[in-house]
Amino acid sequence: MNESFLKAVPVLERIEEAGYEAYFVGGSVRDFLLGKEIADVDIAASATPEELKSIFNKTLDVGIEHGTVIVLFNGIPYEVTTFRTEAEYLDFRRPSEVQFIRSLEEDLKRRDFTMNAIAMDKSGRLIDPFNGKKDIGKKVIRTVGKPEERFSEDALRMMRAVRFFSQLSFDIDRTTFEALSSMAYLLEKIAVERKLAEFEKLLAGKNRMMALKIISETGLYKYLPQMSVFKRQLCSSADYNACGLTVEEMWGFLVYLFGMDLPKAEFFLKNWKMPVKKTRKILSFLHWIQYRSDSEWDAFSLYHAGKESSLSAERIHNVLENSEITRNTDKVLNLYHTLPIKQRSELQLTGNDLMNWFDKSPGPWIKTELEKAESAVLKGVLKNSNESIREWLMKCNQK
């Protein structure tokens, strides 16, 4: 058994000693069967939250109304959730009521996909009433029970299906795929923040370009922010090999593929409720991808782009050109490192220097002189020293 599970076995034993059932569940069991690294171990138990709090000395209430408490054991936090069933979903996202139950199988029945509906006891024995292990072996994403019911309960599960397709490169079961198309409209009910979280996990997956095509083919794209007019572009994503791009670079790739200028891209990202800092970075990528589409890098462009944006723009440009993603990146990096200055603050010249030298008041002229010196230093015609810059500017202004 995996070491993460072995460390958590005493938690299960403590719950069982109190007269209840406890199992490892969910993504940790799935990832264990896939031979992947396990991030967090989740536990399901027949004990209610109050009963769990009486068993352990250190607990935290994080989602107690939904049956979840954090158990701190040997310095490690474990999410322990009571077996539960859910009443009618009123908004395609949240159940109107959560009921605590004592049946593991009933608890597993409410989960989204068969590969996530497997439990494991402390000895490593699997409880798998919906043949999730078999589907993992066949590399199939299939809902637990009827997909229409699972997607009606939480419409975000449709995005999760495509996200798992992207991450695992599993096929989506035919019935499940058909339900994605017929029920895509329910995604309109889901908050943008939740869509963003799933979409970015999709963009991080190895099979993301085909996943974007599925988003297009199923009609899910219509209910993603500002994407309803980009079916053709999303479908064409499968023609590119973007292996190696970061999630932020993928956003840069998409807004360029969608033919957006900077104002339209900013509006698009704002509708996704993207953080401002991240939006600025993606817009910088877009600006320099547009530059790179018909120009080569030089000292001025690299200086103004900066190392991160220039390298990311080059990588995205290579993807768009169907070239090796790292083509010319060493050349770009080497050229960047030869720049005499990397940013304005490194220029050995200040506004105060200029006012003192020319005995003038502050004004737009300062910016003009700073840019003039900055350009000369970048061209290599002027040494970046305060004295050299003073002499050069004095000569220029005497002409």
C-alpha positions in Angstrom: 0.0 0.0 0.0 1.1 3.6 -0.8 2.9 5.4 2.1 0.3 8.1 2.2 -2.3 5.5 2.9 -0.1 3.7 5.5 0.3 6.9 7.4 -3.5 7.4 7.5 -4.4 3.8 8.4 -4.4 4.6 12.2 -7.1 7.2 11.5 -9.3 4.5 10.0 -8.5 2.2 12.9 -9.4 4.8 15.5 -12.8 5.3 13.8 -13.4 1.5 13.6 -12.4 1.1 17.2 -15.2 3.5 18.1 -17.7 1.2 16.3 -17.9 2.8 12.9 -16.8 2.1 9.3 -14.1 4.1 7.5 -12.5 3.9 4.1 -10.2 5.7 1.7 -12.2 7.2 -1.1 -12.2 9.4 -4.2 -9.3 10.8 -6.1 -6.6 9.3 -3.9 -7.9 5.7 -4.6 -8.2 6.5 -8.3 -4.7 7.9 -8.5 -3.3 5.0 -6.6 -4.8 2.6 -9.1 -3.4 4.7 -11.9 0.1 4.6 -10.3 0.1 8.4 -10.0 1.4 10.5 -7.1 -1.2 11.0 -4.4 -1.7 14.6 -3.2 -4.3 14.2 -0.5 -5.9 11.2 1.2 -9.7 11.5 1.7 -11.6 9.4 4.1 -15.3 8.5 4.3 -16.9 7.2 7.5 -20.2 6.1 8.8 -19.7 8.4 11.8 -21.4 11.8 11.9 -19.3 14.9 12.2 -20.2 15.2 15.9 -19.2 11.5 16.4 -16.0 12.1 14.6 -15.2 15.1 16.8 -15.7 12.9 19.9 -13.2 10.3 18.6 -10.3 12.7 17.8 -8.7 15.3 20.0 -7.9 17.8 17.2 -10.5 18.6 14.5 -11.5 21.6 12.4 -15.0 22.4 11.2 -14.6 23.2 7.5 -17.7 21.9 5.9 -19.6 20.4 8.8 -23.0 21.1 7.3 -22.0 18.9 4.4 -20.5 16.2 6.7 -16.8 17.1 6.4 -14.4 17.7 9.3 -10.6 18.0 9.2 -8.9 15.5 11.5 -5.4 16.5 12.5 -3.4 13.3 13.1 0.3 13.2 13.7 0.5 16.7 12.3 -1.2 15.7 9.0 -4.7 17.0 8.1 -7.2 14.5 6.8 -10.6 15.4 5.3 -13.1 12.9 6.8 -16.6 13.0 5.4 -19.7 11.2 6.7 -21.5 8.8 4.3 -24.2 10.9 2.9 -27.0 11.1 0.3 -28.3 14.2 -1.3 -31.9 15.4 -1.9 -33.1 17.2 -5.0 -30.7 19.6 -6.6 -32.5 23.0 -7.0 -29.9 25.0 -8.9 -28.0 22.2 -10.8 -25.2 22.7 -8.3 -26.2 22.4 -4.7 -28.5 19.8 -3.1 -31.5 21.2 -1.2 -30.6 18.9 1.7 -27.8 16.6 2.8 -28.7 13.5 4.8 -26.1 11.5 6.7 -26.4 7.7 6.2 -24.6 4.6 7.4 -24.3 2.9 4.0 -21.0 3.1 2.0 -22.6 1.9 -1.2 -25.3 4.6 -1.0 -22.6 7.2 -0.5 -20.6 6.0 -3.5 -23.7 6.0 -5.6 -23.9 9.8 -5.4 -20.4 10.4 -6.9 -19.7 11.6 -10.4 -17.7 9.0 -12.3 -17.1 5.3 -11.7 -13.3 5.8 -11.3 -14.1 8.2 -8.4 -16.6 5.9 -6.8 -14.1 3.3 -5.4 -13.4 2.8 -1.7 -10.5 1.0 -0.1 -10.3 -0.4 3.4 -7.2 -0.3 5.7 -5.9 -3.6 4.3 -6.1 -2.4 0.7 -9.2 -4.3 -0.3 -11.3 -2.4 -2.9 -15.1 -1.8 -2.6 -16.1 -1.1 -6.2 -19.8 -1.5 -6.8 -19.8 0.4 -10.1 -16.7 -1.3 -11.7 -14.6 1.8 -11.5 -11.3 -0.2 -11.5 -12.5 -1.9 -14.7 -13.2 1.4 -16.4 -9.7 2.7 -15.2 -8.2 -0.4 -16.9 -10.2 0.3 -20.1 -9.4 4.0 -19.8 -13.0 5.1 -19.9 -14.7 8.0 -18.2 -18.2 6.9 -17.3 -20.8 8.4 -14.9 -22.1 6.5 -12.0 -25.6 5.5 -13.2 -27.4 7.7 -15.8 -25.3 10.7 -16.9 -28.4 12.8 -17.2 -29.0 12.4 -13.4 -25.4 13.1 -12.5 -25.2 16.2 -14.7 -28.6 17.5 -13.5 -27.3 17.2 -9.9 -24.2 19.3 -10.6 -23.8 20.6 -14.2 -20.1 21.3 -13.5 -19.5 17.6 -13.8 -19.7 18.0 -17.5 -16.6 20.2 -17.4 -15.0 17.7 -15.0 -15.6 14.9 -17.6 -13.7 16.9 -20.3 -11.1 17.9 -17.7 -10.4 14.2 -16.9 -10.2 13.5 -20.6 -7.5 16.2 -20.8 -5.6 15.0 -17.8 -5.8 11.3 -18.2 -6.3 10.9 -22.0 -9.1 8.5 -21.3 -12.0 8.1 -23.7 -15.4 9.4 -22.7 -18.1 6.7 -22.7 -20.5 7.1 -25.6 -23.6 7.6 -23.4 -21.8 10.1 -21.2 -20.6 12.0 -24.3 -24.1 12.1 -25.7 -25.3 13.6 -22.4 -22.7 16.3 -22.6 -24.2 17.4 -25.8 -27.8 17.2 -24.8 -27.4 18.8 -21.4 -24.7 21.4 -22.1 -27.2 24.2 -21.5 -27.2 23.4 -17.8 -23.7 24.8 -17.6 -25.2 28.3 -17.9 -26.3 27.9 -14.3 -22.7 27.5 -12.9 -20.7 30.3 -11.5 -17.9 31.6 -13.6 -15.3 31.0 -10.9 -16.1 27.3 -10.8 -16.0 27.1 -14.6 -12.6 28.9 -14.6 -11.2 26.4 -12.0 -12.1 23.4 -14.2 -11.2 25.0 -17.5 -7.7 25.8 -16.2 -7.2 22.2 -15.0 -8.3 21.2 -18.5 -5.7 23.6 -20.0 -3.0 22.0 -17.8 -3.7 18.5 -19.1 -1.6 16.6 -21.6 -4.5 16.1 -23.9 -5.8 19.6 -23.7 -6.0 20.4 -27.5 -8.3 17.5 -28.1 -10.2 18.5 -25.0 -10.8 21.9 -26.5 -12.2 20.2 -29.6 -14.6 18.2 -27.4 -15.7 21.5 -25.7 -16.5 22.6 -29.3 -18.1 19.4 -30.5 -20.4 19.0 -27.5 -21.6 22.6 -27.4 -20.2 23.2 -23.9 -18.3 26.2 -25.3 -21.5 28.1 -25.8 -21.9 28.4 -22.0 -18.3 29.4 -21.3 -17.7 33.2 -20.9 -17.4 34.9 -24.3 -16.7 31.7 -26.2 -19.9 31.2 -28.1 -18.6 32.5 -31.4 -15.3 30.6 -31.4 -16.4 27.1 -32.3 -14.2 26.8 -35.4 -11.1 28.1 -33.5 -11.7 25.7 -30.6 -12.1 22.8 -33.0 -8.9 23.8 -34.9 -6.9 23.6 -31.6 -6.5 19.9 -32.2 -4.3 20.8 -35.2 -1.6 22.3 -32.9 0.9 20.6 -30.5 1.0 22.8 -27.4 2.8 20.3 -25.2 5.0 22.3 -22.9 3.0 25.5 -22.7 2.0 26.7 -19.2 -1.7 27.5 -18.4 -1.0 31.2 -18.8 0.6 30.6 -22.1 -2.4 28.5 -23.2 -4.6 31.6 -22.5 -2.2 33.6 -24.6 -2.5 31.0 -27.4 -6.3 31.0 -27.2 -6.8 34.8 -27.3 -4.4 35.0 -30.3 -6.2 32.1 -32.0 -9.5 33.8 -31.5 -8.1 36.9 -33.4 -8.5 39.3 -30.5 -6.8 42.6 -30.2 -5.7 43.8 -26.7 -9.0 45.6 -25.7 -11.1 42.6 -26.8 -8.8 40.2 -25.0 -8.9 42.3 -21.8 -12.8 42.2 -22.0 -12.7 38.5 -22.6 -10.4 37.7 -19.6 -12.4 40.1 -17.4 -15.5 38.1 -18.2 -13.7 35.0 -17.0 -13.1 36.9 -13.7 -9.4 36.5 -14.2 -7.2 38.1 -11.5 -5.8 41.5 -12.7 -2.1 40.5 -12.4 -2.7 37.4 -14.4 -4.7 39.3 -17.0 -1.9 41.8 -17.5 0.6 38.9 -18.0 -1.6 37.3 -20.6 -2.2 40.6 -22.4 1.6 41.1 -22.5 2.0 37.6 -24.1 -0.6 38.6 -26.7 1.1 41.9 -27.5 4.4 40.2 -28.1 2.9 37.2 -30.0 1.4 39.8 -32.4 4.8 41.5 -32.7 6.6 38.2 -33.3 4.1 37.1 -36.0 5.8 39.5 -38.5 9.0 40.7 -36.8 12.3 39.3 -35.3 13.5 40.0 -31.8 15.9 42.9 -31.4 17.4 44.7 -28.4 14.4 47.1 -28.2 11.7 44.5 -28.3 13.4 42.2 -25.9 14.0 45.1 -23.5 10.4 46.2 -23.5 9.0 42.7 -23.5 11.2 41.4 -20.6 12.5 37.9 -20.3 9.2 36.2 -19.3 7.0 37.7 -22.0 9.6 37.3 -24.7 10.2 33.7 -24.0 6.5 32.9 -23.6 5.7 34.7 -26.8 8.4 32.8 -28.7 7.1 29.5 -27.4 3.5 30.3 -28.3 4.7 31.6 -31.7 6.4 28.2 -32.3 3.2 26.4 -31.5 1.3 28.5 -33.9 3.9 27.8 -36.6 3.8 24.1 -35.8 7.5 24.2 -34.9 9.4 22.7 -32.0 8.3 24.6 -28.9 11.9 25.5 -27.8 13.0 26.6 -31.3 15.1 29.8 -31.0 14.4 30.2 -27.2 18.1 29.8 -26.4 18.9 32.5 -29.0 16.2 34.8 -27.4 17.6 34.2 -24.0 21.2 34.8 -25.0 20.3 38.0 -26.8 18.3 39.2 -23.7 21.3 38.5 -21.4 23.5 40.7 -23.7 21.3 43.7 -23.1 23.3 46.5 -21.4 20.2 47.2 -19.2 17.2 45.1 -18.6 14.9 47.8 -17.2 14.6 51.6 -16.8 15.7 51.5 -13.2 19.2 50.3 -14.3 19.8 53.3 -16.5 22.3 55.6 -14.7 20.2 58.6 -15.2 17.3 60.2 -13.2 14.9 63.0 -13.6 16.7 65.0 -10.9 19.9 64.6 -12.9 18.3 66.1 -16.0 16.7 69.0 -14.1 20.1 69.8 -12.5 22.0 69.5 -15.7 19.7 71.6 -17.8 18.4 73.9 -15.0 14.8 73.3 -16.0 11.5 72.6 -14.2 9.8 69.2 -14.3 7.8 68.4 -17.5 7.2 66.0 -20.4 10.7 66.8 -21.7 12.2 64.6 -18.9 10.5 61.5 -20.4 11.8 62.4 -23.8 15.4 62.7 -22.6 15.2 59.5 -20.6 13.9 57.6 -23.6 16.6 59.2 -25.8 19.4 58.0 -23.4 17.8 54.6 -22.9 17.7 54.1 -26.7 21.3 55.1 -27.1 22.4 52.7 -24.3 20.5 49.8 -25.9 22.0 50.5 -29.3 25.4 50.3 -27.7 26.5 53.8 -28.9 26.5 55.0 -25.3 28.0 53.6 -22.1 25.6 53.2 -19.2 27.4 55.6 -16.9 26.0 58.9 -15.4 29.0 60.9 -16.8 28.9 59.4 -20.3 25.1 60.0 -20.5 25.5 63.6 -19.3 28.2 64.4 -21.9 26.2 62.7 -24.7 23.0 64.6 -23.8 24.8 67.9 -23.6 26.2 67.4 -27.1 22.8 66.3 -28.5 21.1 69.3 -27.1 23.7 71.7 -28.5 23.0 70.7 -32.0 
